[in-house]
Amino acid sequence: MPTTTMKAIRLHTYGGPEVLRHEDVPVPAPKPGEVLVRVHAVGVNPPDWYLRDGLTVMPEEIRPKIDLPVVPGTDVSGVVEAVADDVTGFSPGGEVFGMLRFPGFDGAAYAEYVVAPASDLAPKPAGIDHVHAAGAPMAGLTAWQYLVEVGHDHPSPFQAARHRPVALGTGTRVLVNGAAGGVGHFAVQLAKWKGAHVTAVASGGHEPFLRDLGADEVIDYTRTRPEETARDLDLVLDAVGGPTSHRFLRTLRRGGALFPVFFAEVDPEEAARLGVTVSISQVRSNGPQLAELGHLLDAGTVRVAIDSTYPLSRAQEAHERAARGHIRGKIVLTGV
């Protein structure tokens, strides 16, 4: 008899990690254009705890309405269980990974089964396991869409213009702030893949890790202010962003660009006076781009670092780990 119920993590109210509840829910059925995936691992991302907290991090005027209860999560790796009649390219038994329905908060990935738009999925790289594959989609696509190819025409809610990546190549000087985190460690590797000279900013304990990923220089922000030593950069990708991102403006040469991953408070007049561009994007689900990234993962050109893993039933502990910060790579829910 087919399974009709599954375990999932749901929010019935907003709050801290303690509001994550492990409970029985119905197994979803794929609608046209969708694939039912038996989930093996789930990547944990900042939007997951933003949702858990009630999206208070977002300005109220652009905050979406969420109907509770809700299953959080976007990033999955697993095996196709069933496909809708109109879906081609995927079949039961195939291994897939993807970032589901983002930007949006209805990915419902923290579960044993999930329905996914076929367009959001890509074949899982054969050379990596489900844990590492689940750690790749959001962080990897964010770095990809900032540095390599946007892949969509939708502007960020924080700027009217479409984001335009800077062409990277031999001699391009790139600084990645927050380089040891999820987006940051992908950005270091993708910039090196494109031939750039990469300066990584992180705490000193991460230096061997970042050197192993290809960073040419590492600045320990606990000992040195990067804005006081870095100069003549072509690009700063600030994976931390926020109110301190403006400090990187003066590290850029005229014609350079600052890409804050999280909304930054930057004086446009100062940027104009210095002759630099500030641009922000919002990552969007993209199965074909994820397939391209998957080729790099399969070849070992790009690697996924795993900070820690927790069973789905202990999602609360995963969120508590995230709240402590200083994450190296990705947190992943396993044993799904």
C-alpha positions in Angstrom: 0.0 0.0 0.0 1.4 3.4 -0.9 2.6 5.7 1.9 0.0 8.3 2.7 1.6 10.1 5.7 5.1 11.3 6.4 7.2 13.2 8.9 7.8 16.9 8.4 8.8 19.9 10.4 6.1 22.5 10.7 5.6 26.0 12.2 2.3 26.7 13.9 3.6 30.0 15.3 6.6 32.2 14.9 9.5 32.3 17.3 12.8 30.7 18.1 14.0 27.2 17.2 11.7 25.7 19.8 8.7 26.4 17.5 9.9 23.8 15.0 7.6 20.8 15.4 8.3 17.3 14.1 4.9 15.8 13.2 2.9 13.6 10.8 1.4 15.2 7.7 0.0 13.9 4.4 2.4 13.0 1.6 1.8 15.6 -1.2 0.8 14.6 -4.7 2.5 16.1 -7.8 0.5 18.5 -9.9 1.2 19.3 -13.5 4.8 20.2 -14.0 5.9 18.7 -10.7 7.9 15.8 -9.4 7.5 13.9 -6.1 10.9 13.5 -4.5 11.7 11.1 -1.6 14.0 13.4 0.4 17.4 12.1 1.6 18.9 15.4 2.8 17.8 19.0 3.3 20.0 22.1 3.2 19.5 24.7 6.0 19.6 28.3 4.8 19.0 31.8 6.3 15.5 32.1 4.7 14.5 29.1 6.8 15.1 31.0 10.1 13.8 34.2 8.6 10.5 32.4 8.0 10.6 30.8 11.5 11.0 34.3 13.0 8.0 35.7 11.0 10.1 37.4 8.3 10.8 40.3 10.5 14.1 40.8 8.7 12.1 42.0 5.7 10.6 45.5 5.3 6.9 45.2 6.1 5.8 46.6 2.8 7.3 43.6 0.9 6.8 41.0 3.5 4.7 38.1 2.0 1.6 36.8 3.9 2.3 33.3 5.2 -0.5 30.8 6.0 0.3 28.7 9.0 1.1 25.9 9.6 3.9 25.9 7.1 6.8 23.5 6.3 10.1 25.5 5.9 13.0 24.8 3.6 14.0 25.0 -0.1 17.1 22.8 -0.7 16.8 19.1 -1.2 18.6 16.1 -2.5 16.7 12.8 -3.0 15.2 10.3 -5.4 12.3 10.7 -7.7 9.3 8.8 -6.5 6.7 9.9 -9.1 6.3 12.5 -11.9 3.2 14.2 -13.3 2.1 13.1 -16.7 3.4 16.2 -18.5 7.0 16.0 -17.0 9.8 14.9 -19.2 13.5 14.5 -18.3 12.9 12.9 -14.9 11.7 9.4 -14.0 11.2 7.4 -10.8 14.4 6.2 -9.3 16.5 9.1 -10.6 18.6 11.1 -8.1 17.9 14.8 -8.1 18.7 18.0 -6.2 17.2 21.4 -6.3 16.2 24.7 -4.7 12.4 24.8 -4.6 10.1 27.7 -5.4 12.5 30.5 -4.4 12.1 33.4 -3.9 9.1 32.3 -1.9 8.5 30.4 1.3 6.5 27.4 0.1 9.4 25.1 -0.8 8.3 22.7 2.0 11.6 20.9 2.0 11.8 19.9 5.7 10.0 16.7 5.1 10.3 13.1 4.0 8.7 13.8 0.7 8.3 17.0 -1.3 6.7 18.0 -4.6 9.1 20.1 -6.7 8.6 22.0 -9.9 10.6 20.0 -12.5 12.2 23.3 -13.7 13.8 23.7 -10.2 15.5 20.3 -10.3 18.7 19.0 -11.8 20.3 15.5 -11.8 22.3 15.0 -8.6 26.0 14.8 -9.3 27.0 11.2 -9.2 30.3 12.0 -7.5 28.9 13.5 -4.3 26.4 12.1 -1.7 23.0 13.5 -0.9 24.3 15.4 2.1 26.7 17.4 0.0 24.2 17.8 -2.8 21.6 19.2 -0.4 24.2 21.8 0.8 24.7 23.2 -2.7 21.5 24.7 -4.3 20.8 28.0 -2.6 24.3 29.0 -1.6 25.8 27.8 -4.9 23.1 29.4 -7.1 23.5 32.7 -5.1 27.2 32.8 -5.9 26.5 31.7 -9.5 23.9 34.4 -10.1 26.1 37.1 -8.6 29.3 36.1 -10.3 28.7 34.1 -13.4 25.2 34.5 -14.9 22.0 36.0 -13.5 19.8 33.7 -15.5 16.6 35.7 -14.9 15.2 39.2 -15.6 13.7 39.8 -12.1 15.2 42.7 -10.1 15.8 42.4 -6.5 13.1 44.0 -4.3 15.9 46.2 -3.0 16.8 47.8 -6.4 15.0 48.6 -9.5 17.6 47.6 -12.0 18.5 44.0 -13.0 21.8 42.8 -11.5 24.7 42.6 -13.9 27.7 40.4 -12.9 31.2 41.7 -13.4 33.2 39.8 -16.1 35.8 37.7 -14.2 39.1 36.6 -15.7 42.9 36.5 -15.2 43.9 39.6 -13.4 40.5 40.4 -11.9 40.9 41.2 -8.2 38.0 39.9 -6.1 37.4 40.1 -2.4 34.9 37.8 -0.7 33.7 38.9 2.8 32.2 36.1 4.9 34.3 33.7 2.8 33.9 30.6 5.0 30.1 30.6 5.0 27.7 29.0 2.6 27.6 31.6 -0.2 31.2 32.8 0.6 32.9 29.5 0.1 31.2 28.9 -3.2 32.1 32.5 -4.3 35.7 31.9 -3.6 35.7 28.7 -5.7 33.7 30.1 -8.6 35.9 33.3 -8.8 39.0 31.1 -8.9 37.4 28.9 -11.5 37.0 32.1 -13.6 40.7 32.9 -13.1 40.4 35.8 -10.6 42.8 36.7 -7.8 40.8 36.1 -4.7 41.1 37.7 -1.3 39.0 35.9 1.4 37.9 37.7 4.6 37.1 35.4 7.6 38.3 34.7 11.1 41.8 33.4 11.3 40.9 29.8 12.1 39.4 29.4 8.6 42.6 30.3 6.8 43.7 26.7 6.0 40.2 25.9 4.8 40.1 28.9 2.5 43.6 28.4 1.2 42.5 24.8 0.3 39.6 26.2 -1.7 42.0 28.4 -3.7 42.0 31.8 -1.9 45.2 33.7 -2.9 45.1 35.9 0.3 43.2 35.6 3.6 42.5 38.5 5.8 41.7 37.7 9.4 39.0 40.3 10.3 39.6 39.7 14.0 43.1 41.2 13.6 43.0 43.4 10.6 40.2 45.6 9.1 39.9 44.5 5.5 38.9 48.0 4.4 42.2 49.4 5.7 44.4 47.0 3.8 42.6 45.9 0.6 43.0 48.3 -2.3 42.3 48.5 -6.1 39.8 45.7 -6.2 37.6 45.1 -9.2 34.8 43.4 -7.1 33.8 42.9 -3.5 31.2 40.2 -3.0 30.0 40.9 0.6 28.3 37.7 1.7 27.6 39.3 5.1 26.1 42.6 3.8 24.0 44.7 6.1 24.8 48.1 7.6 28.6 47.7 7.5 28.9 46.9 3.8 29.6 50.5 2.9 33.1 50.2 4.4 34.2 48.3 1.3 33.5 51.1 -1.2 37.0 52.6 -0.7 38.7 49.3 -1.4 37.5 49.4 -5.0 39.2 51.0 -8.0 37.1 53.4 -10.0 34.8 51.3 -12.2 34.7 48.6 -9.6 31.6 47.0 -8.0 30.3 46.1 -4.6 27.8 43.2 -4.5 26.2 42.9 -1.0 24.3 39.5 -0.8 22.1 40.9 2.0 20.6 44.4 1.7 23.3 47.0 2.5 23.1 50.5 3.7 25.3 52.4 1.2 25.2 56.1 0.4 24.6 56.3 -3.4 26.3 59.7 -3.5 29.5 58.3 -2.0 29.4 55.4 -4.5 28.9 57.9 -7.3 31.7 60.1 -6.1 34.1 57.1 -5.9 33.0 55.9 -9.3 31.9 52.5 -8.1 28.7 50.5 -8.6 26.6 48.9 -5.9 24.3 46.1 -7.1 22.3 43.4 -5.4 20.5 40.4 -6.8 18.0 37.9 -5.4 18.6 34.3 -6.1 16.0 32.4 -8.0 15.4 28.7 -8.6 17.0 27.5 -11.8 17.4 23.9 -12.6 19.6 24.4 -15.8 22.1 26.6 -13.9 22.1 24.0 -11.0 22.9 21.3 -13.6 25.9 23.4 -14.7 27.1 23.8 -11.1 26.5 20.1 -10.7 29.1 19.4 -13.4 31.7 21.3 -11.4 30.7 19.5 -8.3 30.9 16.1 -10.0 34.4 17.0 -11.3 35.6 18.2 -7.9 36.3 21.7 -9.4 33.9 23.1 -6.7 33.3 21.4 -3.4 30.6 21.7 -0.7 31.9 22.1 2.8 29.6 20.7 5.5 29.6 22.4 8.9 27.4 20.0 10.7 24.5 17.6 10.1 21.4 16.8 12.2 18.5 14.4 11.7 15.3 16.0 10.5 13.7 15.3 13.9 16.4 17.5 15.4 15.9 20.5 13.1 15.6 22.7 16.3 19.3 21.9 17.1 20.3 22.8 13.5 18.7 26.2 13.9 20.4 26.6 17.3 23.7 25.9 15.6 23.0 28.5 12.9 22.2 31.1 15.5 25.6 30.6 17.0 27.2 31.8 13.8 30.7 31.3 12.4 29.4 28.5 10.1 32.0 26.8 7.9 30.1 25.8 4.8 26.6 24.4 5.2 24.3 22.9 7.8 22.3 19.9 6.5 19.4 17.8 7.8 20.0 14.1 7.3 18.4 10.8 8.0 15.3 11.9 6.1 
